[in-house]
Amino acid sequence: MIVMLMSFFMYLLFCSTNAYAISNDSQLLTGPTIKIQAIIKPYINITINSPVNIQSNLSSTSPAVIFDCNKGPGTYQASQPLTFAIVSNTPFQLQFEATPLVEKDSKAIISAERLAIRFNDPAKISNNYSSFKKGEKKTIFETTNGGVSFATECDFQLDITYDDKAGTYEGSIFVEVLYQP
């Protein structure tokens, strides 16, 4: 039994020294280099949420801004603000363009210049209302230093005069994003 035990220890000693000798006499051969490439495309996601939706001509619902003009001429605030969630990895400009509001039956018009917007930019201290101009795109928000991620509200106001006849007026605001790829 002692002989067997000694043989076993010698075997372990021999195998472990052989393993040690192999690792000390090893040579390192370099293989090919693996390149890594990540292609990150510009990403801009702007979600507009509204407590009110209106059926559009394309049979889908769109966010809506509703004014309840029930006290005669004056300046009215929209019933509810729009909520924007913005995520981007690239600089961009958010642009709006407003159309005139047209009464359904009489075709009377409220010009886009009487519609104003206030985009609550979290980076600005003062966010004032700014009127739309006929046929012009208004830059509502822009970033120049890269991506952003935030949520904010956008408020609207509408000026009504004595010349505006009673009725339901409808118009649109076109939203566009301008970015450099």
Phi, psi and omega in degrees: 000321178296323180294318180295319180294319178294321178297319180297314179296323179293321178298314178298317180296316180294315181294317182290325177289325176297317179296321179293320181293322180294316182291328178286331181267006183288154175238145181260123175252130180274140179261189180291153176273135179264122178273147178237133179222132175240123178259108181256115182272155176302137181228124175223122178233116178239118179250129179249120178248141180221139176293344182237137175235147178239138177295129180261177180296338182269015179059028170236163182270147179235151174300150184226150172245124184243133174246127176259089185270082189247010184231029178081192182300149179152190179256127182245140174270148175298148181301321181219143174283162171271146177252129180249135170242121186237128175226128183209148173246014182214151177296147180202169171240135174259119184240141176239147171224128183256143174263162173297156174267129184243132178287136186303313188268307186276346183065019174297153187236137167250120186292154179297335181295342180268002176256131181233156184228149173225110178265118184281083180286118183296342181275349182254146178282317182247126177239097183265160174290144179224129183283150173283160175237143183304125175071008181249144174274135180253125176283114184271322183207144174211151175232140182241347187252018180122208187279165177216161173208112179197168175235144181204175178247156179230121182255154180229152172220153184225132177266127179246138180245176177294337181282345182281119181283154177297145179154182179255117181256139179227145176208189182219157169238120179269130182255130178226150176240125179248125179215159176259116179292000000 
